[in-house]
C-alpha cells in the first residue's frame, strides 16, 4: 500500500466534510446574532448530527446506545450554557458533562449483548461527549466582550482552514497552509470587530490547528469515505473540538 493511502484523507470524504463544516459554521454564525437559545438549538442539532455518525465513524459496538448518550449529552450541555446568565458562564457545563458520563455507564450496564469491546465503547462515547460539550461552549461566546462576532471570529477561520485539505496538495503543505489561513482569518476578523480584538482573533484562529489535527486523524477511517453518517460526524467533530479553545481565547484576551 503506498504511503499516501495511509496518511492522506480520502478526497471524497474531505470535500464532503469540508462543505458540511462550512454550512454548520455559517448557521452557527448567523444564529449567534439572534440570541443564546437559537445558537444553543443549532449546537444541539450539530451534536445530534455528530452523534448519529460517531459510532459509525469509529465502528463502535452498541451504536444506538452511543448515539443516544452523545446526542443527549450535547443537548444537555447546550441547555446548561444557555440557561446561565451570569459569570462564570460555563459553570454548569462540567456538571452536564459529568451527568452525561454517568449516562454512558448506565448505557453500558443496560447492554444485552454480553458487552463486547466495552472499553472501546466507553472511550469512544466519552470522547464524543467531550467534543459536543466543547461545541456547547460557543453558546456563551455572544455574551463575551466581542458579542456575536465571537462566533464569527471562531467559525469562519475554522471552515477556511479546512479548504487546503480538499485541494490536491501534499499533507506537509496542506496542514501548515490550513493553520496559516485560519490564523490570518482569525486575526483579520478579530480586528474588524468593534474595538478591535486582533490578538483574541489570532489565538482563536489557532483553533484551526485543533480542527486540522482531528480532521486528519478521523478522515483516514474507512467509514469517513464509505458512509454518509461517517462523513457527517467527520464534519462536525473537528469544529466541535475547537469550540472550547475559541471560547477561552476570546474570553481571556478580549476586553
C-alpha contacts under 8 A as a table, 3 or more apart, distances in Angstrom:
res1	aa1	res2	aa2	distance
1	X	5	X	6.65
1	X	6	X	7.79
2	X	5	X	5.56
2	X	6	X	7.30
3	X	6	X	5.44
3	X	7	X	6.29
4	X	7	X	5.09
4	X	8	X	5.26
5	X	8	X	5.97
5	X	9	X	7.79
6	X	9	X	7.87
6	X	220	X	7.00
7	X	171	X	7.93
7	X	220	X	7.18
8	X	171	X	6.61
8	X	216	X	7.67
8	X	220	X	6.81
9	X	13	X	7.23
9	X	14	X	6.71
9	X	216	X	6.46
9	X	219	X	5.01
9	X	220	X	4.77
10	X	13	X	5.16
10	X	14	X	6.12
10	X	219	X	6.69
10	X	220	X	6.57
10	X	224	X	7.81
10	X	225	X	6.31
11	X	14	X	5.03
11	X	15	X	6.21
11	X	166	X	6.44
12	X	15	X	5.34
12	X	16	X	6.22
12	X	225	X	6.47
13	X	16	X	5.30
13	X	17	X	5.92
13	X	219	X	6.81
13	X	224	X	5.78
13	X	225	X	4.85
13	X	231	X	6.25
14	X	17	X	5.27
14	X	18	X	5.84
14	X	165	X	6.82
14	X	166	X	5.51
14	X	219	X	7.17
15	X	18	X	5.23
15	X	19	X	6.28
15	X	166	X	5.49
16	X	19	X	5.33
16	X	20	X	6.32
16	X	231	X	6.95
16	X	235	X	7.93
17	X	20	X	5.07
17	X	21	X	5.96
17	X	231	X	5.75
17	X	232	X	6.57
17	X	234	X	6.09
17	X	235	X	4.35
18	X	21	X	5.06
18	X	22	X	6.16
18	X	159	X	7.09
18	X	162	X	6.16
18	X	163	X	6.82
18	X	166	X	7.46
18	X	235	X	6.42
19	X	22	X	5.14
19	X	23	X	6.25
20	X	23	X	5.05
20	X	24	X	6.23
20	X	232	X	7.19
20	X	235	X	5.74
20	X	236	X	7.79
21	X	24	X	5.19
21	X	25	X	6.05
21	X	159	X	6.23
21	X	235	X	4.94
21	X	236	X	6.18
21	X	239	X	7.02
22	X	25	X	5.00
22	X	26	X	6.12
22	X	156	X	7.72
22	X	159	X	5.11
22	X	160	X	7.93
23	X	26	X	5.16
23	X	27	X	6.25
24	X	27	X	5.04
24	X	28	X	6.11
24	X	46	X	7.49
24	X	236	X	7.78
25	X	28	X	5.16
25	X	29	X	6.12
25	X	155	X	5.10
25	X	156	X	6.50
25	X	159	X	6.78
26	X	29	X	5.10
26	X	30	X	6.16
26	X	155	X	7.49
26	X	156	X	7.53
27	X	30	X	5.20
27	X	31	X	6.23
27	X	42	X	7.37
28	X	31	X	5.35
28	X	32	X	6.08
28	X	39	X	6.25
28	X	42	X	6.46
28	X	43	X	7.49
28	X	151	X	7.19
28	X	155	X	7.61
29	X	32	X	5.21
29	X	33	X	7.22
29	X	148	X	7.58
29	X	149	X	7.88
29	X	151	X	5.58
29	X	152	X	5.30
29	X	155	X	6.89
30	X	33	X	5.94
30	X	34	X	7.27
31	X	34	X	5.01
31	X	35	X	6.64
31	X	38	X	5.75
31	X	39	X	5.11
31	X	42	X	7.71
32	X	35	X	5.87
32	X	36	X	6.88
32	X	38	X	7.49
32	X	39	X	5.47
32	X	139	X	7.85
32	X	142	X	6.28
32	X	148	X	5.02
32	X	149	X	7.78
32	X	151	X	6.54
33	X	142	X	7.54
33	X	148	X	5.08
33	X	149	X	7.82
34	X	38	X	6.70
34	X	39	X	7.64
35	X	38	X	5.74
35	X	39	X	6.39
35	X	142	X	7.88
36	X	39	X	5.18
36	X	40	X	5.98
36	X	82	X	5.78
36	X	139	X	6.05
36	X	140	X	7.46
36	X	142	X	7.39
37	X	40	X	4.84
37	X	41	X	6.05
37	X	82	X	6.18
38	X	41	X	4.98
38	X	42	X	6.37
39	X	42	X	5.19
39	X	43	X	6.24
39	X	139	X	6.03
40	X	43	X	5.00
40	X	44	X	6.06
40	X	78	X	5.19
40	X	79	X	6.57
40	X	82	X	6.36
40	X	136	X	7.12
40	X	139	X	5.74
41	X	44	X	5.03
41	X	45	X	6.11
41	X	78	X	7.55
42	X	45	X	4.89
42	X	46	X	6.07
43	X	46	X	4.99
43	X	47	X	6.08
43	X	74	X	7.64
43	X	75	X	7.75
43	X	78	X	6.51
43	X	135	X	6.56
43	X	136	X	6.13
43	X	139	X	7.69
44	X	47	X	4.97
44	X	48	X	6.16
44	X	71	X	7.66
44	X	74	X	5.67
44	X	75	X	4.70
44	X	78	X	6.14
44	X	136	X	7.79
45	X	48	X	5.08
45	X	49	X	6.18
45	X	75	X	7.94
46	X	49	X	5.05
46	X	50	X	6.17
46	X	236	X	6.62
47	X	50	X	5.12
47	X	51	X	6.02
47	X	70	X	7.40
47	X	71	X	5.68
47	X	74	X	5.14
47	X	75	X	7.11
47	X	132	X	5.51
47	X	135	X	7.83
47	X	236	X	7.71
48	X	51	X	4.94
48	X	52	X	6.20
48	X	67	X	7.87
48	X	70	X	7.46
48	X	71	X	4.53
48	X	72	X	7.80
48	X	74	X	7.06
48	X	75	X	7.78
49	X	52	X	5.20
49	X	53	X	6.82
49	X	71	X	7.89
49	X	232	X	6.73
49	X	233	X	6.82
49	X	236	X	7.59
50	X	53	X	5.43
50	X	54	X	5.70
50	X	71	X	7.78
50	X	232	X	6.31
50	X	233	X	4.30
50	X	234	X	7.75
50	X	236	X	5.74
50	X	237	X	6.56
51	X	54	X	5.04
51	X	55	X	7.34
51	X	66	X	7.50
51	X	67	X	4.71
51	X	68	X	7.35
51	X	70	X	5.38
51	X	71	X	5.24
51	X	128	X	7.41
51	X	233	X	7.10
52	X	55	X	7.31
52	X	56	X	7.82
52	X	67	X	5.51
52	X	71	X	7.80
52	X	229	X	6.42
52	X	233	X	7.31
53	X	56	X	5.14
53	X	57	X	5.96
53	X	67	X	7.82
53	X	228	X	7.85
53	X	229	X	4.13
53	X	230	X	4.81
53	X	231	X	7.39
53	X	232	X	6.16
53	X	233	X	4.80
54	X	57	X	5.14
54	X	58	X	6.26
54	X	67	X	7.15
54	X	128	X	7.19
54	X	229	X	7.68
54	X	230	X	6.68
54	X	233	X	5.42
55	X	58	X	5.23
55	X	59	X	5.44
55	X	60	X	4.78
55	X	61	X	7.38
55	X	63	X	5.23
55	X	66	X	6.57
55	X	67	X	6.85
55	X	124	X	7.70
56	X	59	X	4.88
56	X	60	X	6.64
56	X	63	X	7.20
56	X	223	X	6.64
56	X	227	X	7.92
56	X	229	X	6.68
56	X	230	X	5.68
57	X	60	X	7.97
57	X	218	X	7.84
57	X	221	X	6.98
57	X	222	X	7.79
57	X	223	X	5.16
57	X	224	X	6.16
57	X	229	X	7.42
57	X	230	X	4.50
57	X	231	X	7.73
57	X	233	X	6.89
57	X	234	X	7.59
58	X	124	X	7.32
58	X	221	X	7.60
58	X	223	X	7.80
59	X	223	X	7.96
60	X	63	X	6.12
60	X	120	X	7.07
60	X	121	X	5.66
60	X	124	X	7.13
61	X	116	X	7.32
61	X	117	X	6.95
61	X	118	X	7.90
61	X	121	X	6.04
62	X	65	X	5.64
62	X	66	X	6.38
62	X	111	X	7.63
62	X	121	X	7.59
63	X	66	X	5.07
63	X	67	X	6.04
64	X	67	X	5.12
64	X	68	X	6.22
65	X	68	X	5.13
65	X	69	X	6.22
65	X	107	X	6.26
66	X	69	X	5.17
66	X	70	X	6.11
66	X	104	X	7.58
66	X	107	X	7.75
66	X	121	X	7.77
66	X	125	X	5.92
67	X	70	X	5.35
67	X	71	X	5.90
68	X	71	X	5.27
68	X	72	X	5.88
69	X	72	X	5.18
69	X	73	X	5.98
69	X	100	X	6.84
69	X	103	X	6.48
69	X	104	X	6.03
69	X	107	X	7.57
69	X	125	X	7.46
69	X	129	X	7.99
70	X	73	X	5.02
70	X	74	X	6.14
70	X	100	X	7.74
70	X	125	X	6.55
70	X	128	X	6.04
70	X	129	X	5.39
70	X	132	X	7.48
71	X	74	X	5.14
71	X	75	X	6.31
72	X	75	X	5.21
72	X	76	X	6.07
72	X	100	X	7.43
73	X	76	X	5.07
73	X	77	X	6.02
73	X	96	X	7.11
73	X	97	X	6.71
73	X	99	X	8.00
73	X	100	X	5.07
73	X	129	X	6.12
73	X	132	X	7.26
73	X	133	X	7.42
74	X	77	X	5.17
74	X	78	X	6.20
74	X	129	X	6.88
74	X	132	X	4.95
74	X	133	X	6.01
74	X	136	X	7.11
75	X	78	X	5.23
75	X	79	X	6.17
76	X	79	X	5.22
76	X	80	X	6.05
76	X	96	X	6.03
77	X	80	X	5.06
77	X	81	X	6.38
77	X	93	X	5.70
77	X	96	X	5.35
77	X	97	X	6.74
77	X	132	X	7.64
77	X	133	X	5.63
77	X	136	X	5.78
78	X	81	X	5.38
78	X	82	X	6.16
78	X	133	X	7.52
78	X	136	X	4.68
78	X	137	X	7.59
78	X	139	X	6.89
79	X	82	X	5.02
79	X	83	X	6.02
80	X	83	X	5.39
80	X	84	X	6.60
80	X	92	X	5.74
80	X	93	X	5.97
80	X	96	X	6.75
81	X	84	X	5.35
81	X	89	X	6.47
81	X	90	X	5.88
81	X	91	X	7.90
81	X	92	X	6.72
81	X	93	X	6.24
81	X	136	X	6.86
81	X	137	X	6.94
81	X	139	X	6.37
81	X	140	X	6.51
82	X	85	X	7.45
82	X	139	X	6.35
82	X	140	X	7.16
84	X	87	X	7.87
84	X	89	X	5.64
84	X	90	X	7.42
84	X	91	X	7.71
84	X	92	X	7.60
85	X	89	X	6.54
86	X	89	X	5.90
87	X	90	X	7.76
87	X	91	X	7.77
88	X	91	X	5.43
89	X	92	X	7.84
89	X	140	X	6.31
90	X	93	X	5.17
90	X	94	X	7.55
90	X	137	X	6.97
90	X	140	X	7.47
91	X	94	X	6.85
91	X	95	X	7.94
92	X	95	X	5.17
92	X	96	X	6.25
93	X	96	X	5.06
93	X	97	X	6.24
93	X	133	X	7.19
93	X	137	X	7.86
94	X	97	X	5.04
94	X	98	X	6.12
95	X	98	X	4.96
95	X	99	X	6.16
96	X	99	X	5.20
96	X	100	X	6.20
97	X	100	X	5.02
97	X	101	X	6.22
97	X	129	X	6.96
97	X	130	X	7.37
97	X	133	X	6.67
98	X	101	X	5.12
98	X	102	X	6.36
99	X	102	X	5.11
99	X	103	X	6.24
100	X	103	X	4.81
100	X	104	X	6.38
100	X	129	X	7.23
101	X	104	X	5.00
101	X	105	X	6.61
101	X	126	X	6.48
101	X	129	X	7.53
102	X	105	X	5.16
102	X	106	X	6.35
103	X	106	X	4.97
103	X	107	X	6.14
104	X	107	X	4.87
104	X	108	X	6.33
104	X	122	X	6.96
104	X	125	X	7.06
104	X	126	X	7.54
105	X	108	X	5.02
105	X	109	X	6.20
105	X	122	X	7.61
106	X	109	X	5.01
106	X	110	X	6.13
107	X	110	X	5.14
107	X	111	X	6.41
108	X	111	X	5.33
108	X	115	X	7.22
108	X	118	X	7.45
108	X	122	X	7.69
111	X	114	X	7.15
111	X	115	X	6.29
112	X	115	X	7.06
113	X	116	X	7.13
115	X	118	X	5.53
117	X	120	X	5.34
117	X	121	X	6.22
118	X	121	X	4.96
118	X	122	X	6.11
119	X	122	X	5.21
119	X	123	X	6.01
120	X	123	X	5.18
120	X	124	X	6.01
121	X	124	X	5.27
121	X	125	X	6.10
122	X	125	X	5.16
122	X	126	X	6.06
123	X	126	X	5.27
123	X	127	X	6.09
124	X	127	X	5.11
124	X	128	X	6.27
125	X	128	X	5.07
125	X	129	X	6.26
126	X	129	X	4.90
126	X	130	X	6.21
127	X	130	X	5.17
127	X	131	X	6.40
128	X	131	X	5.14
128	X	132	X	6.33
129	X	132	X	5.29
129	X	133	X	6.03
130	X	133	X	5.14
130	X	134	X	6.15
130	X	241	X	7.89
131	X	134	X	5.07
131	X	135	X	6.36
131	X	237	X	6.50
131	X	240	X	5.45
131	X	241	X	4.96
132	X	135	X	4.95
132	X	136	X	6.32
132	X	237	X	7.85
132	X	240	X	5.98
132	X	241	X	7.53
133	X	136	X	5.03
133	X	137	X	6.67
133	X	240	X	7.98
134	X	137	X	5.34
134	X	138	X	7.66
134	X	240	X	5.87
134	X	241	X	5.74
134	X	242	X	7.04
134	X	243	X	5.18
134	X	244	X	4.78
135	X	138	X	5.94
135	X	139	X	7.98
135	X	239	X	7.48
135	X	240	X	4.28
135	X	241	X	6.55
135	X	242	X	7.40
135	X	243	X	4.85
135	X	244	X	6.75
136	X	139	X	5.62
136	X	140	X	7.99
136	X	243	X	7.43
137	X	140	X	5.84
137	X	141	X	7.36
137	X	243	X	6.11
137	X	244	X	5.56
137	X	247	X	6.52
138	X	141	X	4.99
138	X	142	X	7.87
138	X	151	X	6.82
138	X	243	X	5.72
138	X	244	X	7.00
138	X	246	X	7.75
138	X	247	X	6.13
139	X	142	X	6.93
140	X	143	X	5.55
140	X	144	X	6.88
140	X	247	X	7.65
141	X	144	X	5.12
141	X	146	X	7.79
141	X	147	X	6.53
141	X	148	X	6.76
141	X	150	X	5.59
141	X	151	X	6.23
141	X	247	X	6.12
141	X	250	X	7.78
141	X	251	X	7.74
142	X	145	X	7.87
142	X	146	X	6.94
142	X	147	X	3.96
142	X	148	X	4.09
142	X	149	X	6.99
142	X	150	X	6.17
142	X	151	X	6.97
143	X	146	X	7.69
143	X	147	X	5.38
143	X	148	X	7.46
144	X	147	X	5.36
144	X	150	X	7.32
144	X	250	X	7.30
144	X	251	X	5.94
144	X	254	X	7.90
145	X	250	X	7.96
145	X	251	X	7.27
145	X	254	X	6.00
145	X	255	X	5.81
146	X	149	X	5.61
146	X	150	X	5.29
146	X	193	X	6.94
146	X	194	X	7.19
146	X	197	X	7.77
146	X	250	X	7.67
146	X	254	X	6.87
147	X	150	X	5.74
148	X	151	X	5.80
148	X	152	X	7.08
149	X	152	X	4.88
149	X	153	X	6.11
149	X	193	X	6.72
150	X	153	X	5.08
150	X	154	X	6.35
150	X	250	X	6.94
151	X	154	X	5.12
151	X	155	X	5.83
152	X	155	X	5.32
152	X	156	X	5.82
152	X	189	X	7.60
153	X	156	X	6.31
153	X	157	X	6.83
153	X	185	X	7.92
153	X	186	X	5.47
153	X	189	X	5.56
153	X	190	X	5.89
153	X	201	X	5.98
153	X	204	X	7.03
153	X	205	X	7.59
154	X	157	X	6.05
154	X	158	X	6.50
154	X	186	X	6.84
154	X	201	X	7.59
154	X	204	X	5.80
154	X	205	X	6.57
154	X	207	X	7.77
154	X	243	X	7.70
154	X	246	X	5.96
155	X	158	X	5.22
155	X	159	X	6.35
155	X	239	X	7.76
156	X	159	X	5.20
156	X	160	X	6.16
156	X	185	X	7.55
156	X	186	X	7.82
157	X	160	X	5.01
157	X	161	X	5.92
157	X	181	X	7.14
157	X	182	X	4.36
157	X	183	X	7.12
157	X	185	X	5.25
157	X	186	X	5.57
157	X	205	X	5.95
157	X	208	X	6.77
158	X	161	X	5.17
158	X	162	X	6.78
158	X	182	X	6.01
158	X	205	X	7.16
158	X	207	X	7.09
158	X	208	X	5.00
158	X	211	X	6.83
158	X	239	X	6.91
159	X	162	X	5.56
159	X	163	X	7.09
160	X	163	X	5.39
160	X	178	X	7.47
160	X	181	X	6.71
160	X	182	X	6.27
160	X	185	X	7.93
161	X	164	X	6.69
161	X	165	X	7.97
161	X	177	X	7.78
161	X	178	X	4.22
161	X	179	X	6.07
161	X	180	X	7.76
161	X	181	X	5.58
161	X	182	X	4.86
161	X	208	X	5.93
161	X	212	X	7.45
162	X	165	X	5.39
162	X	166	X	7.07
162	X	178	X	6.15
162	X	211	X	7.87
162	X	212	X	6.78
163	X	166	X	5.39
163	X	167	X	6.89
163	X	178	X	7.18
164	X	167	X	5.15
164	X	169	X	7.34
164	X	174	X	5.22
164	X	175	X	7.59
164	X	177	X	6.76
164	X	178	X	5.73
165	X	168	X	7.86
165	X	169	X	7.36
165	X	171	X	7.67
165	X	174	X	5.55
165	X	175	X	7.17
165	X	178	X	7.32
167	X	174	X	7.87
169	X	173	X	6.37
169	X	174	X	5.81
170	X	173	X	5.50
170	X	174	X	6.13
171	X	174	X	4.98
171	X	175	X	5.82
172	X	175	X	5.94
172	X	176	X	7.06
173	X	176	X	5.91
173	X	177	X	6.07
174	X	177	X	5.10
174	X	178	X	5.91
175	X	178	X	5.21
175	X	179	X	6.42
175	X	212	X	6.95
176	X	179	X	5.07
176	X	180	X	6.11
177	X	180	X	5.05
177	X	181	X	6.10
178	X	181	X	5.11
178	X	182	X	6.17
178	X	208	X	7.33
178	X	209	X	7.85
178	X	212	X	7.48
179	X	182	X	5.16
179	X	183	X	6.05
179	X	205	X	7.89
179	X	206	X	6.92
179	X	208	X	5.68
179	X	209	X	5.51
179	X	212	X	7.72
180	X	183	X	5.05
180	X	184	X	6.11
181	X	184	X	5.32
181	X	185	X	6.00
182	X	185	X	5.17
182	X	186	X	5.98
182	X	205	X	4.97
182	X	206	X	6.80
182	X	207	X	7.90
182	X	208	X	5.45
183	X	186	X	5.21
183	X	187	X	6.25
183	X	201	X	7.84
183	X	202	X	5.36
183	X	203	X	7.40
183	X	204	X	7.70
183	X	205	X	4.26
183	X	206	X	5.67
183	X	208	X	7.32
184	X	187	X	5.16
184	X	188	X	6.08
184	X	202	X	6.85
184	X	205	X	7.22
185	X	188	X	5.14
185	X	189	X	6.03
185	X	202	X	7.90
185	X	205	X	6.91
186	X	189	X	5.28
186	X	190	X	5.88
186	X	198	X	7.73
186	X	201	X	4.38
186	X	202	X	5.02
186	X	203	X	7.55
186	X	204	X	6.24
186	X	205	X	4.46
187	X	190	X	5.06
187	X	191	X	6.06
187	X	197	X	7.79
187	X	198	X	4.81
187	X	199	X	6.58
187	X	200	X	7.43
187	X	201	X	4.40
187	X	202	X	4.25
187	X	203	X	7.89
187	X	205	X	7.00
188	X	191	X	5.16
188	X	192	X	6.33
188	X	198	X	6.75
188	X	201	X	7.23
189	X	192	X	5.08
189	X	193	X	6.57
189	X	198	X	7.58
189	X	201	X	6.59
190	X	193	X	5.41
190	X	196	X	6.08
190	X	197	X	4.68
190	X	198	X	4.63
190	X	199	X	7.40
190	X	200	X	6.57
190	X	201	X	4.27
190	X	202	X	7.36
191	X	194	X	7.99
191	X	195	X	7.90
191	X	196	X	4.30
191	X	197	X	5.08
191	X	198	X	4.37
191	X	201	X	7.22
192	X	196	X	5.87
192	X	197	X	7.73
193	X	196	X	5.01
193	X	197	X	6.54
194	X	197	X	7.88
197	X	200	X	5.33
197	X	201	X	6.07
197	X	253	X	7.91
197	X	254	X	5.92
198	X	201	X	4.99
198	X	202	X	6.09
199	X	202	X	5.04
199	X	203	X	6.23
199	X	253	X	7.00
199	X	254	X	7.94
200	X	203	X	5.22
200	X	204	X	6.00
200	X	249	X	5.84
200	X	250	X	5.13
200	X	253	X	5.21
200	X	254	X	5.78
201	X	204	X	4.97
201	X	205	X	5.95
201	X	250	X	7.22
202	X	205	X	4.92
202	X	206	X	6.52
203	X	206	X	5.07
203	X	207	X	7.29
203	X	246	X	7.57
203	X	249	X	5.88
203	X	250	X	7.88
204	X	207	X	5.52
204	X	208	X	7.94
204	X	245	X	6.92
204	X	246	X	4.65
204	X	247	X	7.82
204	X	249	X	5.62
204	X	250	X	6.71
205	X	208	X	5.62
205	X	246	X	7.75
206	X	209	X	5.58
206	X	210	X	7.51
207	X	210	X	5.09
207	X	211	X	6.45
207	X	242	X	5.29
207	X	243	X	7.94
207	X	245	X	6.08
207	X	246	X	6.34
208	X	211	X	4.93
208	X	212	X	6.14
208	X	242	X	7.32
209	X	212	X	5.16
209	X	213	X	6.16
210	X	213	X	5.27
210	X	214	X	6.22
210	X	238	X	7.10
210	X	241	X	7.01
210	X	242	X	5.91
211	X	214	X	5.32
211	X	215	X	5.92
211	X	238	X	4.49
211	X	239	X	6.04
211	X	241	X	6.91
211	X	242	X	6.19
212	X	215	X	5.01
212	X	216	X	5.91
212	X	238	X	7.23
213	X	216	X	5.25
213	X	217	X	6.03
214	X	217	X	5.00
214	X	218	X	6.11
214	X	237	X	7.55
214	X	238	X	5.35
214	X	241	X	7.88
215	X	218	X	5.32
215	X	219	X	5.70
215	X	234	X	6.69
215	X	235	X	7.96
215	X	237	X	7.83
215	X	238	X	5.70
216	X	219	X	5.30
216	X	220	X	6.81
217	X	220	X	6.51
218	X	221	X	5.68
218	X	224	X	7.36
218	X	234	X	6.60
219	X	222	X	7.90
219	X	224	X	5.59
219	X	225	X	7.78
219	X	234	X	6.72
220	X	224	X	7.02
221	X	224	X	5.63
221	X	225	X	7.72
222	X	225	X	5.80
222	X	226	X	6.28
223	X	226	X	4.83
223	X	227	X	5.15
223	X	230	X	5.24
223	X	231	X	7.42
224	X	227	X	6.13
224	X	228	X	7.70
224	X	230	X	4.74
224	X	231	X	4.86
224	X	234	X	6.63
225	X	228	X	7.85
225	X	230	X	7.41
225	X	231	X	6.72
226	X	230	X	7.58
227	X	230	X	5.08
227	X	231	X	6.35
228	X	231	X	5.10
228	X	232	X	6.24
229	X	232	X	5.16
229	X	233	X	6.35
230	X	233	X	5.20
230	X	234	X	6.14
231	X	234	X	4.85
231	X	235	X	6.16
232	X	235	X	5.07
232	X	236	X	6.39
233	X	236	X	5.28
233	X	237	X	5.80
234	X	237	X	5.61
234	X	238	X	7.03
235	X	238	X	6.71
235	X	239	X	7.25
236	X	239	X	5.43
236	X	240	X	6.00
237	X	240	X	5.06
237	X	241	X	6.07
238	X	241	X	5.08
238	X	242	X	6.54
239	X	242	X	5.50
239	X	243	X	6.76
240	X	243	X	5.42
241	X	244	X	7.02
241	X	245	X	7.96
242	X	245	X	5.30
242	X	246	X	6.31
243	X	246	X	5.26
243	X	247	X	6.26
244	X	247	X	5.06
244	X	248	X	6.18
245	X	248	X	5.36
245	X	249	X	6.17
246	X	249	X	5.09
246	X	250	X	6.11
247	X	250	X	5.32
247	X	251	X	5.81
248	X	251	X	5.15
248	X	252	X	5.93
249	X	252	X	5.54
249	X	253	X	5.93
249	X	254	X	7.93
250	X	253	X	5.39
250	X	254	X	5.33
251	X	254	X	5.88
251	X	255	X	7.88
252	X	255	X	7.72
